[in-house]
Each structure stands twice: as structure tokens, then as C-alpha cells.
């Protein structure tokens, strides 16, 4: 089961951005549907104790998350966290820069042209 999870993660990581965007929109719709269903069910109990309403809301809200998992939609936060890790690794790696002679723009930024004659 763990190996299947790794294979699925690698496959989702290699999806093109257009398909990832579509899957993220679908996931957002499923989460919204679960939230609206929870509001209707939790708030639809007239004259009920607020604790019961909150319990029903909490009981029904995970339906949206279940729809995301069952349908195979992808929450974009997973993709962005992987991208964040890649960017962090790029930033933290040593970068070699070839030295160039200073340009005129650099000397102006340093205030060399403002010196008194």
C-alpha cells in the first residue's frame, strides 16, 4: 500500500500544469459542495441546541474531502508545497557568479556620480 502511495505521488507530480489546475478547480468545487451541504444540514435543524448543529456540521463537512479523495482531484496546496521545497533547495544551493566589470548603472546606484567635482 505504501508503494502504491509513492507511485501515485510521483504520477501526480509529473502532471502538466493545465491538468493540475483543472484537478485543483474540481477539488475546490468538491470542498465547497461539502461545506454547503454541512451548512444546510447543520443549520437545517430548527430549534436545536447549537452544540447539535455544530456536531452535524462536523459530521457532514468531511463529505467534501471524501469526494476529493474518491474522484482523484488534487488540492493545489500539495503541488505548491512541493514547488516551495524545490525553490528552497535552489536558493540554498551555492551559486557561482562570474565577475563582471561594474556598469555605469551600478556606479550611479552607489552614488559615485554624486561626488563633488
VOBA-1610 file (N, C-alpha, C; in pm, whole numbers, padded with zeros to 5 digits, always signed):
BEGIN
Unk+00082-00118+00000Unk+00000+00000+00000Unk+00087+00126+00000Unk+00197+00122+00075Unk+00288+00236+00080Unk+00351+00260-00058Unk+00388+00153-00126Unk+00448+00166-00260Unk+00347+00226-00359Unk+00220+00189-00345Unk+00117+00247-00433Unk+00102+00397-00407Unk+00114+00436-00282Unk+00106+00577-00248Unk+00222+00655-00309Unk+00340+00597-00306Unk+00457+00663-00366Unk+00439+00675-00517Unk+00392+00568-00581Unk+00370+00572-00726Unk+00267+00677-00764Unk+00161+00686-00684Unk+00058+00786-00710Unk+00113+00927-00693Unk+00195+00948-00591Unk+00253+01080-00568Unk+00346+01121-00682Unk+00426+01026-00729Unk+00517+01056-00840Unk+00437+01087-00966Unk+00331+01009-00990Unk+00249+01033-01109Unk+00182+01170-01104Unk+00131+01210-00987Unk+00068+01341-00975Unk+00171+01453-00986Unk+00292+01428-00942Unk+00397+01529-00953Unk+00441+01555-01096Unk+00419+01459-01184Unk+00459+01473-01323Unk+00346+01522-01413Unk+00230+01553-01356Unk+00118+01601-01437Unk+00149+01740-01491Unk+00100+01771-01611Unk+00119+01907-01663Unk+00037+02007-01580Unk+00078+02133-01587Unk+00014+02236-01506Unk-00133+02254-01542Unk-00169+02239-01669Unk-00309+02257-01709Unk-00399+02154-01642Unk-00354+02030-01641Unk-00434+01925-01578Unk-00437+01944-01427Unk-00327+01986-01369Unk-00325+02013-01225Unk-00422+02125-01190Unk-00427+02228-01273Unk-00520+02338-01249Unk-00664+02290-01256Unk-00696+02206-01353Unk-00831+02152-01364Unk-00865+02066-01242Unk-00771+01982-01199Unk-00795+01899-01081Unk-00810+01983-00955Unk-00737+02094-00948Unk-00748+02183-00832Unk-00883+02254-00830Unk-00933+02293-00946Unk-01064+02355-00954Unk-01172+02255-00912Unk-01159+02132-00959Unk-01254+02028-00920Unk-01250+02006-00769Unk-01131+02002-00712Unk-01118+01981-00567Unk-01182+02096-00491Unk-01163+02218-00539Unk-01227+02332-00475Unk-01379+02324-00481Unk-01431+02276-00593Unk-01576+02259-00605Unk-01627+02153-00508Unk-01554+02044-00495Unk-01596+01938-00402Unk-01592+01986-00258Unk-01489+02060-00222Unk-01480+02114-00085Unk-01595+02211-00060Unk-01625+02296-00159Unk-01737+02390-00146Unk-01869+02318-00133Unk-01886+02210-00211Unk-02008+02131-00201Unk-02022+02071-00062Unk-01915+02017-00008Unk-01919+01960+00127Unk-01951+02066+00231Unk-01897+02187+00213Unk-01924+02296+00307Unk-02070+02339+00299Unk-02123+02354+00178Unk-02263+02394+00163Unk-02356+02287+00219Unk-02324+02160+00195Unk-02405+02052+00250Unk-02402+02055+00403Unk-02286+02082+00460Unk-02274+02090+00606Unk-02354+02208+00661Unk-02355+02320+00591Unk-02433+02435+00636Unk-02582+02404+00632Unk-02625+02339+00524Unk-02767+02306+00511Unk-02809+02206+00619Unk-02727+02104+00640Unk-02763+02002+00739Unk-02750+02057+00881Unk-02641+02125+00909Unk-02620+02177+01044Unk-02716+02288+01080Unk-02745+02375+00986Unk-02836+02486+01013Unk-02981+02452+00987Unk-03004+02335+00929Unk-03141+02297+00894Unk-03218+02233+01006Unk-03160+02222+01122Unk-03230+02163+01237Unk-03291+02279+01316Unk-03423+02300+01303Unk-03483+02415+01372Unk-03492+02391+01523Unk-03473+02497+01596Unk-03485+02497+01742Unk-03398+02391+01808Unk-03281+02367+01750Unk-03192+02267+01808Unk-03084+02336+01890Unk-03026+02261+01977Unk-02915+02310+02058Unk-02798+02344+01965Unk-02727+02458+01983Unk-02614+02490+01896Unk-02506+02383+01893Unk-02493+02309+02002Unk-02394+02201+02005Unk-02430+02091+01906Unk-02559+02061+01893Unk-02603+01959+01797Unk-02581+02008+01655Unk-02609+02136+01632Unk-02586+02192+01498Unk-02439+02182+01460Unk-02350+02216+01551Unk-02207+02208+01524Unk-02162+02064+01504Unk-02221+01973+01580Unk-02188+01831+01565Unk-02229+01782+01426Unk-02349+01819+01382Unk-02394+01778+01249Unk-02308+01840+01139Unk-02271+01966+01160Unk-02182+02032+01063Unk-02050+01956+01053Unk-01993+01924+01167Unk-01866+01849+01167Unk-01879+01709+01113Unk-01998+01652+01125Unk-02022+01517+01076Unk-02033+01514+00924Unk-02088+01620+00864Unk-02115+01622+00720Unk-02003+01688+00640Unk-01927+01781+00699Unk-01823+01852+00623Unk-01721+01760+00556Unk-01678+01651+00619Unk-01579+01564+00554Unk-01626+01500+00424Unk-01755+01514+00392Unk-01804+01460+00264Unk-01728+01525+00149Unk-01701+01654+00158Unk-01624+01722+00054Unk-01484+01665+00039Unk-01419+01637+00152Unk-01286+01579+00148Unk-01289+01437+00091Unk-01394+01363+00125Unk-01408+01228+00069Unk-01426+01233-00082Unk-01502+01330-00129Unk-01520+01345-00274Unk-01389+01376-00343Unk-01306+01457-00280Unk-01175+01489-00339Unk-01091+01363-00352Unk-01088+01282-00247Unk-01006+01162-00248Unk-01060+01058-00346Unk-01191+01038-00344Unk-01252+00935-00429Unk-01239+00971-00577Unk-01259+01099-00610Unk-01256+01139-00751Unk-01114+01152-00806Unk-01015+01162-00718Unk-00878+01178-00764Unk-00840+01321-00792Unk-00924+01415-00750Unk-00891+01556-00768Unk-00771+01589-00679Unk-00707+01700-00708Unk-00584+01734-00636Unk-00595+01872-00576Unk-00573+01877-00445Unk-00566+02007-00380Unk-00434+02072-00420Unk-00439+02195-00463Unk-00321+02260-00519Unk-00216+02285-00411Unk-00253+02281-00285Unk-00155+02303-00178Unk-00046+02197-00179Unk-00080+02076-00220Unk+00021+01970-00227Unk+00124+02005-00333Unk+00078+02050-00447Unk+00169+02085-00557Unk+00255+02205-00519Unk+00194+02303-00453Unk+00269+02422-00416Unk+00372+02393-00307Unk+00341+02301-00217Unk+00439+02269-00114Unk+00560+02199-00175Unk+00537+02117-00278Unk+00649+02054-00346Unk+00731+02159-00422Unk+00662+02254-00485Unk+00734+02361-00556Unk+00813+02447-00458Unk+00757+02472-00341Unk+00826+02552-00240Unk+00954+02482-00197Unk+00948+02351-00183Unk+01067+02277-00143Unk+01174+02287-00251Unk+01133+02278-00379Unk+01231+02289-00488Unk+01295+02428-00490Unk+01215+02532-00470Unk+01268+02668-00470Unk+01364+02686-00354Unk+01329+02634-00237Unk+01418+02645-00121Unk+01551+02576-00149Unk+01546+02458-00213Unk+01670+02388-00243Unk+01754+02465-00344Unk+01688+02531-00440Unk+01762+02612-00538Unk+01828+02733-00471Unk+01756+02795-00379Unk+01809+02914-00313Unk+01924+02877-00220Unk+01911+02766-00149Unk+02012+02730-00051Unk+02137+02667-00113Unk+02131+02629-00241Unk+02249+02570-00303Unk+02348+02680-00338Unk+02475+02650-00335Unk+02575+02753-00367Unk+02565+02793-00514Unk+02570+02922-00536Unk+02560+02975-00672Unk+02691+03044-00705Unk+02746+03011-00820Unk+02868+03077-00864Unk+02831+03183-00966Unk+02882+03302-00944Unk+02854+03414-01034Unk+02986+03462-01091Unk+02989+03475-01221Unk+03109+03527-01285Unk+03117+03676-01258Unk+03237+03723-01227Unk+03251+03865-01200Unk+03250+03942-01332Unk+03180+04054-01328Unk+03171+04141-01445Unk+03219+04279-01405Unk+03270+04353-01498Unk+03309+04490-01463Unk+03184+04569-01427Unk+03197+04660-01333Unk+03078+04738-01293Unk+03027+04821-01408Unk+02899+04825-01422Unk+02838+04903-01530Unk+02814+05045-01479Unk+02780+05132-01570Unk+02754+05270-01534Unk+02632+05279-01442Unk+02536+05191-01465Unk+02415+05191-01384Unk+02449+05156-01238Unk+02540+05062-01218Unk+02580+05024-01082Unk+02649+05141-01012Unk+02734+05214-01084Unk+02806+05323-01020Unk+02710+05435-00982Unk+02606+05456-01061Unk+02507+05557-01023Unk+02429+05514-00901Unk+02399+05387-00894Unk+02323+05338-00778Unk+02406+05350-00650Unk+02539+05343-00663Unk+02623+05354-00546Unk+02652+05500-00511Unk+02613+05591-00593Unk+02630+05733-00563Unk+02763+05790-00609Unk+02833+05722-00699Unk+02961+05773-00746Unk+02947+05901-00827Unk+02835+05916-00899Unk+02820+06034-00984Unk+02776+06155-00902Unk+02745+06136-00773Unk+02702+06248-00691Unk+02820+06312-00617Unk+02937+06260-00637Unk+03055+06314-00567Unk+03084+06455-00620Unk+03137+06538-00532Unk+03167+06675-00570Unk+03287+06675-00666Unk+03284+06763-00767Unk+03395+06768-00864Unk+03522+06824-00806
//
